[in-house]
Amino acid sequence: MYASTFIFGKKNFDDAFHRLDQTIAAAAKEIPGYLGEEAWENPGTGLYANVYYWQSMEALQALMQHPAHLQAKAAQSNWLDGYRVVISEVIREYGQSGLGLQNGSQTT
């Protein structure tokens, strides 16, 4: 399993941002190998994180090459106060089974 973590600071999220964000989220869910997602906010730093989980690197790369994702990346400075992406391979996952992935399946 792979995780792609998108960490960002917010500027102004207008209607164009929300439409594009919804398009990307819908596209991710349609990609074979999408496992789920989570979102986090750190009030202390003002940063946000969206974490997507993938069965394979190919599935993750399919989202990275999606036209809506490329459009958002090109226009990110309109909405974001900086960003960082962390791609990682998940070696192990354990804990309470009731804490499954949002809109996805538990992968333990």
N, C-alpha and C positions, 0 to 999 in steps of 0.2 A: 504494500500500500504506500502511496505517496501523499504528501500534504503540501499544498501551496498556500502560503500565508501572505496576505496582502496587508501591510501595515501602512497607515496613512494619517496625515493630519487633514482636518477639514477646512475648506474655505466656505464658499457659498454653493449650496446644492440647489440648482434651479430645476425647472421642469425637464429641460433637455437631459440633465444628469440623471434624474429619476427614471426617465424613459429608457435611456441607454443602460442603466444599471439593471432594470427589470429585464431587458432583452438579453443581457449577458447571463443573468441568473437563470432565465428560462433555457437559454442555449446550453448552459452547463448541465442542467438536469436531463437534457436530451442526448447527451454524449454517452455512448456505452462505456462503462467503467467509472461513471460518476457514483460516488458512495454517499455523499452528504456534505453538509457545511455547518459552520458555526460562526458566530460573530461576537467580538469582544470589544469592550471599551475600557480604557484606563483613565479614570477621572484625574489621577495625579499628573499624568503627562499630556492629557488631551488627545492621545492617539487612539485610533481604532484599528481593529484587525478583523479581516474576513479570512476564514480558513476553509479551503475546499479539500475534500479527500477523494482520492482517485485510486482505482484498481491498478493502473499502469501509467508509466510515463507517457505513452502514446495518447492516452485519454486526456491527460493534463495538457499535452502539447496541442491537442485538437482545440481546446478552448483558447489557448494562446494564439492560435492562427485564425480563430473565428473573426469575421469582418467587424462585428460589434466591439470585440475586445481590442482590435487594432485601432478602431476609431476612438475608443475611450482612451487608449494609451497616448494617441496623438494629441488629444485635447485635455489631458489630465491637469495641466497647469491652470485651467479655467476653474477647477473645482477642488483641487487638492493642494494642501500646504506641505508638499513633499510626500514621498512614498518609498517603501522598501518592500521587496518581495523575497521570501525565503522558501526555497523548494527543498523538501526533505523526504527521505525514505523512512517510513515508520518501521522500526525493528520489532516493536512489541506494543500491544495495547492490552490493558487489564484494568479491573476495577468493577464497580457496580454495573450490572447489566442494564439497569433502568436508565442509565445516562447515555443512551444511544445518540447517533448523529441526527441532527435536524434534517428532515426530508431525505433521509437515507437509511441505510441498514447498519446494524452493529457488525463489526468486522473481526471480532475476537475469535 
